[in-house]
Amino acid sequence: MGSSQSQPGQGNSDAFSPKELYNLKQVYFYLCLHTTTLTSCPLDRNQFHSLFGNHRQYKPLWRALFSAIDANGDNIIDFEEFLVFVTQLKRGGTEAKRRLCFRLFDSNQKGYAEKADFRCILETKIAALRKPSWSPSPVSPANSPTGDNATDEYMQFFSLCDEDADGRISFEDFETYCAVHGESIVNQTLKILEVMFDGVIEETGIIITATDVRNTKPHIDWQDHRMNMGSLFCCSSSPPVFTTPPVA
């Protein structure tokens, strides 16, 4: 089922206006800004880990998320891959969101997912459900979401997908499940990604929704002009200089 990872598509610049693309490039520049030297660097695994892996709540998931975004498997997330990810996460249709979700399940890009592949998602969801010790007025155990509930839900989902009981599910199995049972697992899984992603880019002041990409800090330019970043956008062009947002 290698085709599921080779079709990240259905997501390109057509989904965004010129002004929104400018703001998305600012987000990408921010993600490529080295956390210690504050100079531009490739968005490789080390840089990605410094941004996403340092949040304890989402630490189990950063490797799977990196692999899901890095569609060509070259260990660097370029702007086009970033744009596809944002398009699918924020504005994707049913098919696009299913593909993104399955690429997260299939973290090793084998073309299928096994039970062990869900561990990082479960650990992240359990961490998100965990209440702090100082939380006032705890809800009753009967009404409180628990790690056991999250585990049971995903394991039940896996069992229903794995109709031939071979211990693995393909994208076709996943589509069949969604056609019968709906998009609940897709929506829950992508919500975890959305909260994770939005939290990391919060400092940019750029808010990405299904209808808008709004910059609440337009006075900040995250592009580091000390490093040639033209190759990230077009191998034959000079580095773009984003000083004035294009007119939408």
N, C-alpha and C positions, 0 to 999 in steps of 0.2 A: 504494500500500500504506500510505496514511496511517493506516489503522486500527490498525496495529501500535503506533503511538505514542499513540493515543487509548485504548488498552486496557492501561495500565500495570498495571491493577487486579489482581484476584486477590490483593490484598495490602491488608489493613486492620487496624484495631485488634483484630478478632476473633482474630488470630493470637497475641495477647499478653495476658497477665494484667494486671490493674490495676497491680500492682507493677512488672511489666516495662515497661508504658507510662510509668510515672513515670520509670524509669531511662532510657528512650529519649528522653523529653522533656529530661532532664538532658543527654544527649549533644547534642541539638539546640540547647539553650541554649549549650552550650560552642562549637559550631560558629558560633553567632551572636555570639560574644564577640569584639569588635574586638581585633586582636592588639596594638595600640599604646595605645588609649584604655581598653581593658578595660570598655567599655560595650556594650550590646546594639546590634546593627545587622542589617539584612536579610542573609540568606544569598544575596547576589547574586554576580555573576561576580568582582568584585574581592575580596570576602571569601573566596570559594571558592578563588581563586588564591592568596591569602595563606596558606591552610591546606594545599592540595594541590599547588599549582604550585611551592612553594619546596623541595620534595623533588626533588632533581635526577634521581633514578632514575625518578620518575613524572611529571616535568614534561611530557613529550610527550602525556600522556593526560588531563590535567585538563579541557581544554575538551570533549572527547568525553564524559567522565564527567558533567560539569555538564549538558550537553544531554540525556544519557540520563535524568538524574534530573528535570530541569525539564520535566515532561510537557506542561504547557500553554504552554510557550514564552514566559513573561512575564519571563524573566531573573531570577527570584527563586525559590529553592527554599523552599516553605512546608513546614510540618510534615507535612501529609498526603502530599506528594510524597516527603519524606524517609522517612516510614513505609512507603510502598509500596516504595521502593528497598530498605530494610533487610529488609522481609518477603520480597521476591523473592530477594535475595542470600543471606539466611541460612536462610529457611524455605520458599522457593518450590518449587513442584512443577516438573515437567519443562517444561510450557508456559510458566509464569511466568519461569523461568530463560532459556528460549530467547528470550522477548520482550525481557528485559533485555539479553541478549547482542546481539540484533539492533539494539536502539536504540543500543548502543555502536558497532556497525559503521556504522550510518546516522547518523553524527554531525551531519549537517546536516538531519536529519529530512525527507529528500526522499521517503521511502518505498522507497528502494532503496540498496544499497551498491555502490561501485565499488572497484577495486583501491587507488586512492589513499587511500581511507578507512581502510585497514588500516595505514597508515604509522605512526600514533601507537601502535597496539598493538604493532607489530613493534619499534619503537624502545624501548618500555618493556620488552618481554620480553627483548630483546637486552641491555639495561642490567642486568636482573635476572640474566641468565646470566653476565655478565662477571665474571671472577674478579679480586680485588684482586691487585696485583703482589706483595704480601708473602705471599700464600696459600701455605702449606707443602705439600709433596708433591703437586705438580700431577698430575692424572690424565692419562692418555695422550690425545692428540688423537683417537684412534679412539673413545674412550669418553666424551669430553667434549662436552656440548651446546654448540653454537655458534650465532652469529647467523645463519649461512647455513642451518643446519638449521631454525631458527625461521621464517625467510623462506620456505624451500621448503615447509614444512608448511602455512603459511597460503595460499601461492599455489596449492598443490595443492588445498587445500580450496576456494578460490575457483573454480578451473577445474572442479571436480566439481559445484559448485553452479550455475555458469553454463552450463547444458546447451545453451542456444540461442546461446551465444557472442556476446551483445550487449554484453558488458563491464559488466554490472550484475546484481546478484542481489536478489530480493525476499524478503520473509519466507516466502512460500510455497516458493520455491526452497530456502531455508534449512531449512525444516521437512522437505522431501523428502530433503535431504541427511542430516539427523539421523535420519530414519526408517530410512535404509539403513545409514549408517556409525556411528550411535551419538552419544553426547553428549561425546565427547572434546574437541572444539573449544570447546564451551560450558563445560565444566568448567575447561579450561585458562584461558580468557579470564576467567571469573568469579573464578578463584583469584587472578589478578593484581589485580582490583578488591578482593577481600577483604583481601589483604595490604596494599594501599594504604590502604583505609578503616580497618582495624584499627590501622595505624601512626599515623594522624592522630588517632584518638580515644584512643590509649593513655593520655594524660595524665589522662583522666577517671577511669580505674580501672574503667570499665564494660566488661565482657566480654560480647559478644553471640555466642551460638552457636545451633545449630538447636534446642536444648532449653531454653535459659536466657538471661536477661539479668541478669547478676550485677554488683553494685556493690561493688568492693573498697575504695572510698573514700566510704562513706556520709556521712561528716561534712562533705563539701564540697557546697555547693549552687551550681550553676553559673548559676542564674538571676540576672540583673541587675535588681534591682527599681527601678532609676532610669529605666527606659524601659518604657512600656506595650507589652506584647507580647500583649495579649488578642486583637488582630486576627489573630494568626497561628493561633489555635485556633478562635475563634468571633467573628464580627464583632459580635455582639450581647451578648457577655458581658464581664464585667470580667476583668482579668488573673488567671489562676490563680496561687495561691501554693502552692508545693510545699515544705512544711517537714517534713511527716511522710509517708513513703511509704504509699500506700494498702495496705490488707490484700489480699493476693492472693485 
